[in-house]
Amino acid sequence: MKPAVDHLQRGKQGELMAYRHLRKLGYTVVARNYRTLDGRGEVDLVAWDGSDLVFVEVKTRATDEFGTPESAVDGRKRAGMVRAAREYQRRSGRAPARIRYDTVSVLLRDPVEIRVARDSFSEREWRCLN
């Protein structure tokens, strides 16, 4: 059971690091761990970057031995992000200039490596692939 606990703690640690990093980059984070009412969609962070509404997935790894953190953002995860983004927009009532999906990779090395992939996928691109 310990590995599952370590995994969850690592994820929470990475999300906090990503949150702080995005704020330093000028993002305004307005929601953390947003989930749809039906539970079928989830996104780690919702933020404004200028006039762009950004939905952010954070992936944290101790090493990249088994692939980069961002490689874990698969079609299923993207579908959940899109569902969450649509519901968030509908419920907030605010019309952004543009919607963007970013991925933040956190590698817990010494020193910690944080990479932001802006526009890591588009809704149109995702629909074409699925």
C-alpha atoms as a printed R data frame, in Angstrom:
    type eleno elety resid chain resno       x      y       z
1   ATOM     1    CA   MET     A     1   0.000  0.000   0.000
2   ATOM     2    CA   LYS     A     2   2.894  2.360   0.552
3   ATOM     3    CA   PRO     A     3   3.609  2.891  -3.202
4   ATOM     4    CA   ALA     A     4   0.045  4.164  -3.748
5   ATOM     5    CA   VAL     A     5   0.442  6.632  -0.896
6   ATOM     6    CA   ASP     A     6   3.815  7.774  -2.282
7   ATOM     7    CA   HIS     A     7   2.248  8.180  -5.729
8   ATOM     8    CA   LEU     A     8  -0.591 10.346  -4.353
9   ATOM     9    CA   GLN     A     9   1.799 12.461  -2.272
10  ATOM    10    CA   ARG     A    10   4.074 12.927  -5.290
11  ATOM    11    CA   GLY     A    11   1.086 14.047  -7.368
12  ATOM    12    CA   LYS     A    12  -0.062 16.571  -4.752
13  ATOM    13    CA   GLN     A    13   3.502 17.880  -4.420
14  ATOM    14    CA   GLY     A    14   3.773 18.282  -8.202
15  ATOM    15    CA   GLU     A    15   0.425 20.078  -8.446
16  ATOM    16    CA   LEU     A    16   1.492 22.568  -5.779
17  ATOM    17    CA   MET     A    17   4.808 23.178  -7.571
18  ATOM    18    CA   ALA     A    18   3.001 23.628 -10.901
19  ATOM    19    CA   TYR     A    19   0.491 26.017  -9.306
20  ATOM    20    CA   ARG     A    20   3.292 28.180  -7.915
21  ATOM    21    CA   HIS     A    21   5.259 28.041 -11.174
22  ATOM    22    CA   LEU     A    22   2.278 29.123 -13.273
23  ATOM    23    CA   ARG     A    23   1.574 32.007 -10.919
24  ATOM    24    CA   LYS     A    24   5.197 33.155 -11.340
25  ATOM    25    CA   LEU     A    25   4.651 33.038 -15.118
26  ATOM    26    CA   GLY     A    26   1.659 35.366 -14.745
27  ATOM    27    CA   TYR     A    27  -1.226 32.890 -14.883
28  ATOM    28    CA   THR     A    28  -4.191 33.630 -12.596
29  ATOM    29    CA   VAL     A    29  -5.334 30.292 -11.181
30  ATOM    30    CA   VAL     A    30  -9.085 30.314 -10.512
31  ATOM    31    CA   ALA     A    31  -9.750 26.639  -9.711
32  ATOM    32    CA   ARG     A    32  -7.835 23.608  -8.546
33  ATOM    33    CA   ASN     A    33  -8.902 19.984  -9.045
34  ATOM    34    CA   TYR     A    34 -12.068 20.919 -10.934
35  ATOM    35    CA   ARG     A    35 -14.390 17.957 -11.500
36  ATOM    36    CA   THR     A    36 -17.582 17.733 -13.507
37  ATOM    37    CA   LEU     A    37 -20.818 17.155 -11.631
38  ATOM    38    CA   ASP     A    38 -21.193 13.693 -13.190
39  ATOM    39    CA   GLY     A    39 -17.603 12.757 -12.305
40  ATOM    40    CA   ARG     A    40 -16.629 12.007 -15.912
41  ATOM    41    CA   GLY     A    41 -14.274 14.945 -16.355
42  ATOM    42    CA   GLU     A    42 -11.429 16.400 -14.353
43  ATOM    43    CA   VAL     A    43  -8.713 19.000 -14.719
44  ATOM    44    CA   ASP     A    44  -5.962 19.853 -12.246
45  ATOM    45    CA   LEU     A    45  -5.893 23.627 -12.676
46  ATOM    46    CA   VAL     A    46  -8.059 26.229 -14.391
47  ATOM    47    CA   ALA     A    47  -6.335 29.537 -15.033
48  ATOM    48    CA   TRP     A    48  -6.400 32.720 -17.033
49  ATOM    49    CA   ASP     A    49  -3.337 33.594 -19.069
50  ATOM    50    CA   GLY     A    50  -4.200 37.030 -20.342
51  ATOM    51    CA   SER     A    51  -7.528 36.607 -22.143
52  ATOM    52    CA   ASP     A    52  -7.006 32.836 -22.634
53  ATOM    53    CA   LEU     A    53  -8.858 30.426 -20.375
54  ATOM    54    CA   VAL     A    54  -6.412 27.596 -19.745
55  ATOM    55    CA   PHE     A    55  -7.150 24.055 -18.559
56  ATOM    56    CA   VAL     A    56  -4.012 22.484 -17.141
57  ATOM    57    CA   GLU     A    57  -3.073 18.863 -16.539
58  ATOM    58    CA   VAL     A    58  -0.130 18.334 -14.187
59  ATOM    59    CA   LYS     A    59   1.933 15.161 -14.398
60  ATOM    60    CA   THR     A    60   4.598 14.426 -11.831
61  ATOM    61    CA   ARG     A    61   7.266 11.748 -11.926
62  ATOM    62    CA   ALA     A    62  10.263 10.904  -9.787
63  ATOM    63    CA   THR     A    63  12.217 10.062 -12.963
64  ATOM    64    CA   ASP     A    64  11.581  9.925 -16.699
65  ATOM    65    CA   GLU     A    65  12.910  6.364 -16.878
66  ATOM    66    CA   PHE     A    66   9.550  5.078 -18.152
67  ATOM    67    CA   GLY     A    67   8.716  8.103 -20.303
68  ATOM    68    CA   THR     A    68   8.203 11.783 -19.821
69  ATOM    69    CA   PRO     A    69   5.425 12.953 -17.522
70  ATOM    70    CA   GLU     A    70   3.514 14.574 -20.389
71  ATOM    71    CA   SER     A    71   3.414 11.279 -22.299
72  ATOM    72    CA   ALA     A    72   0.881 10.087 -19.703
73  ATOM    73    CA   VAL     A    73  -1.718 12.577 -20.984
74  ATOM    74    CA   ASP     A    74  -3.504 10.092 -23.223
75  ATOM    75    CA   GLY     A    75  -6.800 10.232 -25.116
76  ATOM    76    CA   ARG     A    76  -8.850  9.260 -22.094
77  ATOM    77    CA   LYS     A    77  -7.272 12.011 -19.968
78  ATOM    78    CA   ARG     A    78  -7.791 14.542 -22.767
79  ATOM    79    CA   ALA     A    79 -11.457 13.545 -23.064
80  ATOM    80    CA   GLY     A    80 -11.906 14.197 -19.347
81  ATOM    81    CA   MET     A    81 -10.207 17.570 -19.672
82  ATOM    82    CA   VAL     A    82 -12.465 18.572 -22.569
83  ATOM    83    CA   ARG     A    83 -15.585 17.541 -20.606
84  ATOM    84    CA   ALA     A    84 -14.409 19.536 -17.600
85  ATOM    85    CA   ALA     A    85 -13.567 22.558 -19.782
86  ATOM    86    CA   ARG     A    86 -16.991 22.575 -21.429
87  ATOM    87    CA   GLU     A    87 -18.803 22.288 -18.099
88  ATOM    88    CA   TYR     A    88 -16.620 24.916 -16.459
89  ATOM    89    CA   GLN     A    89 -17.328 27.384 -19.271
90  ATOM    90    CA   ARG     A    90 -21.057 26.690 -19.172
91  ATOM    91    CA   ARG     A    91 -21.244 27.116 -15.398
92  ATOM    92    CA   SER     A    92 -18.982 30.187 -15.201
93  ATOM    93    CA   GLY     A    93 -20.864 32.120 -17.865
94  ATOM    94    CA   ARG     A    94 -17.669 33.871 -18.976
95  ATOM    95    CA   ALA     A    95 -16.712 33.780 -22.627
96  ATOM    96    CA   PRO     A    96 -12.930 33.665 -23.039
97  ATOM    97    CA   ALA     A    97 -11.167 34.997 -26.107
98  ATOM    98    CA   ARG     A    98  -9.608 31.575 -26.521
99  ATOM    99    CA   ILE     A    99  -9.455 28.239 -24.730
100 ATOM   100    CA   ARG     A   100  -6.181 26.444 -24.337
101 ATOM   101    CA   TYR     A   101  -5.068 23.087 -22.955
102 ATOM   102    CA   ASP     A   102  -1.640 23.107 -21.302
103 ATOM   103    CA   THR     A   103   0.364 20.332 -19.692
104 ATOM   104    CA   VAL     A   104   2.823 20.899 -16.868
105 ATOM   105    CA   SER     A   105   5.483 18.229 -16.338
106 ATOM   106    CA   VAL     A   106   7.199 18.032 -12.987
107 ATOM   107    CA   LEU     A   107  10.285 15.849 -12.591
108 ATOM   108    CA   LEU     A   108  11.295 15.511  -8.962
109 ATOM   109    CA   ARG     A   109  15.026 15.599  -9.576
110 ATOM   110    CA   ASP     A   110  17.614 17.685  -7.847
111 ATOM   111    CA   PRO     A   111  16.979 20.375  -8.943
112 ATOM   112    CA   VAL     A   112  13.279 19.933  -9.753
113 ATOM   113    CA   GLU     A   113  12.447 20.296 -13.452
114 ATOM   114    CA   ILE     A   114   9.162 21.993 -14.409
115 ATOM   115    CA   ARG     A   115   8.133 22.278 -18.066
116 ATOM   116    CA   VAL     A   116   5.005 23.993 -19.361
117 ATOM   117    CA   ALA     A   117   3.685 22.779 -22.711
118 ATOM   118    CA   ARG     A   118   1.342 25.495 -23.909
119 ATOM   119    CA   ASP     A   119  -1.361 24.319 -26.302
120 ATOM   120    CA   SER     A   120  -0.370 20.692 -25.699
121 ATOM   121    CA   PHE     A   121  -3.459 19.698 -27.690
122 ATOM   122    CA   SER     A   122  -6.482 21.350 -29.236
123 ATOM   123    CA   GLU     A   123 -10.070 20.227 -28.973
124 ATOM   124    CA   ARG     A   124 -10.308 20.006 -32.763
125 ATOM   125    CA   GLU     A   125  -7.150 17.883 -32.967
126 ATOM   126    CA   TRP     A   126  -8.391 15.628 -30.160
127 ATOM   127    CA   ARG     A   127 -11.768 15.077 -31.883
128 ATOM   128    CA   CYS     A   128 -10.031 14.169 -35.156
129 ATOM   129    CA   LEU     A   129  -7.917 11.530 -33.425
130 ATOM   130    CA   ASN     A   130 -10.790  9.955 -31.478
